[in-house]
Amino acid sequence: MRILVFGASGRAGKYLVKEALERGHVVVAFTRDASAYPLGHPKLQVVRGDILDFSSVLAAARGAHGVICALGAANLKGTTVLSRGTGDIIRAMKEQGVRRLVCLTCARFLKTDGPFLASRVIFPLALRHVREDRRRQAGLLEASGLDWALVRAVRFWDRPATGHYEVTFGRPAGRWIALGDLAEFMVTELETGGHFGRMPIISSH
C-alpha cells in the first residue's frame, strides 16, 4: 500500500511511519518541515505542507491507497485545527478516490471514560475547546461515507510494541498504551478494516 500519514512529526506519527515502513508499505509523511524529519528510508517520501492548506493536502493524497491521521491539538483555546484539517483530508480523499482512513483521537474526549474527577471536572473545563473540536472531528468521519475508524487512545507510553493491549468500546482496560502497540494496531486497522465504522479504545494494563 501507499500510505499517507498526517501528523507524521508527532510522537505517535513517528511510530506510525516506522511501523508502516517495516511492513513494506510506501509511506508519504506529511509535515510542516520536511527538511528536519528524523526518519529516512528508501520507501519513505517526506512532503512539506500545511494541514489547513487544502491544495497541499490534495496533492499529498494523490496516489494514496489509505490515510492515517494522527493530528494533535497544539492550541487549547478555541481550536478548530483538528476538525478543519480532518475536513480537508476527507475532501481530498474523495477527490482522489481514496477510501480508507484511520484517525487517532483521545479516549477521554468523546466519553466520560476515566475517573470521576478527571473525566467530569478537570478535562471538560481545562480542555473544553479541544474536546469540542474532537467531537466535530468524529462527526465528520461518521458523515464522510468513507471506510473509516477512529482509534481512541489513552495516555501514550513512549516505548516499542509489547504485544499486550486490549480493544474495548465502553471504558479503557488500562491507563496507558505503548506507542509501538498503538502504531501496530492502527496500521493493521488500515490494512484489514477490522473496526471500520467504529471508534475502538486501545489501552493496556
N, C-alpha and C positions, 0 to 999 in steps of 0.2 A: 504493500500500500504506500501511497504518497500521503503523509500525514502532516497537516498544518497545525502548529501549536501556537496559540496566543497566550501571552503571559510567560513566554519561554525563558525570560530572565529572572523570574521569581523563584522562590525556594522550591515550590512544587514543580514549576515549569522545567527546571534543570533536570530533575529526576525523570520527568515525563519524556523529555527529549532523549535522555540517555537510555531509558528503558525501550523506547521505540526503535532506536538505532541498534541496540543489542539484539532485537528480534529480526533485524534485517530490513526494516522499513526505510524508505526515503523520508526524511524529515525536513520540513521547512519551519524554521524558528523565527517567529515574528517578534521583533524587538525594536525599541526606540534607538538603540545604539549598537548597530551591527559590528562595529569595529572592536568593541570591548567584550564581545560574547566569549565566555570562557571555554566552551567546548569546541573541539574540532573533529571532523570525521569525513571520510570520502562521500558518505551518503547524506551529509548534513548541508543544507543551504540556509544561511542566515540572511534574512531580509530586514531592511530598515523600514519602519512605518509607524504610524500613529493610529491607535485603535479608533479614534474619533475622526479620522480622515477616511471616508468611505472609499475613495479611489485606491488608496494603498491596501485596504482590506480586500477589495475586489481583485486587485492584481495578484495578491498573495494566494487567493483561493483558486486561481486558475490551475487546472490540472490536478487538484487535490481529490483524494478518494474519501477522506474523512478529516474531521476537525476536532481538536481538543482545545477547550477554552479554560484557562487557569488564571483569569484576570483577578487582580486584587484591588482593594479599595484603599488608596493612599490618603484620601481626604475624608475625614469622618463627619464633616459638617456639610449638609446639603448636597451630597454626592449623587450624581446620576451616571457616573462613568460606566458602571457595570451594565446597567440596562441599555444605555445608549450604545456601548460597544457591542453588546450581545445582539442588539437590534441590527447593527451594521453587519455583523457576522452572518446572521440569518439571511438578511437581504442578499449579501454577496454569494452565499451558498446557493440560494435559489437561482440567482442569475447564472451561476456557473454549473448548475446541475449537480451539486454535491448534496448527499442525503444524510450522512452520518455525523452527529455532533454529540460529543460527551463534554459536559460542562462541570466545573468544580465550584462548590459553594461551601458554606459552613453549616454544620448541623443545627446550631443554636439559632440561626437567623430565620428559619422557616417554621419551627415549632418550639414549644417550651419543653425541650428535651432534658435540660440539665437540672441541677439542684434549684430549689425554690428561689433563694436569694439571687443567684446568678441569672436564672432564666426569666424571672418575673420582675426583677428590680434593676440590677446593675446593667445588663445588656440592653434592655429596652430603653433605658434612659440615656446611657452613655453612647450607645451605638444605634440609636433610633434611625438616623438617616441611612446608614449602611444597610440596616435590616430592611427598611422600606425599599431600598434600591435592589436588594437581593430578591425580594418578593416580586418586584416588577420584572426582574430578570427571569424568574421562574415562570411567571405568566406568559412572557414572550416565547419561551420554549414550548409551553403547553399549547399555545395557539399557532405554532410555527408550521405544523404539517410535516415536519422533518422526522427522521428517526433519531430521537434524542434521549439522553439520560442525564439527570442532574445528580451528581455524586455529592452527598453531604458528608463532609469530613469533620472529625473532632480536632483537637489541638495537635499540631504537627510535632513529630519527633524526628529530628534530623539524623536518620540512620538508614542503612540499607534494609532491604526486604528481610523480614523474619519468617514469612510464610504462615504467620499465625494472626489472623484477623477474622472479624465476623461482619456479616452484612445483615442489617436489620432495617425496619421501616417505621418503628414507633419510637423507641428510645435507643441510644447507642449502647453497645455492650460494654464499652470502656471509655476512658477519657482521652486516650492518645491513639495516634496512628503513625507508624513509621512511614516516612516519605517514600521509601522504597516499595513498601506494600501498597501505598496509595497509587503510585505510578503503575505498578503491576496490574492492579485492579482496573484502572482507567483505560490502559492500553488494551487489555483483554476485552473490556466492555466495547471499545470501538471496533475491535476485530469481530466479536461474536454477537453483539447486540443483546446480551442476555437480560438486560434490565431496561431496554428501550421503552420509553413512555412512562418511566417511573423515577422516583427520587430516593435511591438507596442510601443508607447511612453506613459508613465504613469506620470501624474502630477496633481496638484490641485491648485486652485486659492488662 
